[in-house]
Amino acid sequence: MFKSRQRQVEAVVGVDLRVQRGEIFGFLGPNGAGKTTTLRMLATLLPPSGGTARVAGCDLASEPARIRERIGYVGQAGGADREITGRSELVFQGRLYGMSVEEARTRAAELIAMLELEGAADRKVATYSGGQKRRLDIGLGLVHGPELLFLDEPTTGLDPQSRARVWDEVRRMHDAGTTVFLTTHYLDEADALCDRIAIIDYGKIVAEGTPEDLKRAIAGDVVTLSIAGDQQLAFDLVNGQPFVREAKVENGFVLLYVDRGEVAMPQILRLLDSANLQLKTVELHRPSLDDVFLRQTGRSLRETAA
């Protein structure tokens, strides 16, 4: 809960999560949904105003120091000093965690090789590309070999190639046994990387499960129609048909959730034709995480993020 000039704002009001050891857990939602606030509380950077949590086996309220020893945290802005080299930054981070100079240098060299930063390691961070800087940020979070790594919007602002490189690093950490908790508003990122995800909206968890389970819960295919004539008439005509599980109007389109799109499409077209309704466009697609978000919140995550 935060205090503004005029009122109190509850940034997180309904978060109940259990993250399994060794998985990539995604926190998916639009900007302002409460993702970063939740992450900062779990990483001991922001005191919660209520509730309880255990992080890496430690109680959040009574053992914050032990939690910090066991986790890594990579914020949206990163933490690297622009005026020193990436290698020096990694060595310094290792020293902060109690390593000897030799141990810190060895660990820095390991991370530089793992993150493919050999060509940039001895340059100032100010000269790094966005992708190089993000990989260095991840390296800083990994210096001490944490059990759990928090990544807050790890690929925001990166070009597609740099995003793919960061995804590779996240998968590599997962394969090595590190538990990863990441926030994102990118649907493809959550779908491609995460073993399980929780969708948060206005500080509340609205859905949780594997990407496939969440999409399967939509039950069937999605048919999207745009009508040149009376949209409400078209909606009334198709809504309640036995092959339509659910129907809604969203941003000028009629959305139909059907069991088998290839079977439903001819029936939909015949119904519209019988009512002399002119069809402008029709699309058929399998449910996506955006469909899950739309069904749970009534809004499109793509449009909200944009």
Secondary structure, 3 states (H helix, E strand, C coil): CEECCCCEECCCCECCCCCCCCCEEEEECCCCCCHHHHHHHHCCCCCCCCCCCEECCEECCCCHHHHHHHEEEECCCCCCCCCCEHHHHHHHHHHHCCCCHHHHHHHHHHHHHHCCCCCCCCCEHHHCCHHHHHHHHHHHHHCCCCCEEEEECCCCCCCHHHHHHHHHHHHHHHHCCCEEEEEECCHHHHHHHCCEEEEEECCEEEEEECHHHHHHCCCCEEEEEEECCCHHHHHHHHCCCCCEEEEEEECCEEEEEECCHHHHHHHHHHHHHHCCCCEEEEEEECCCHHHHHHHHHCCCHHHHHC
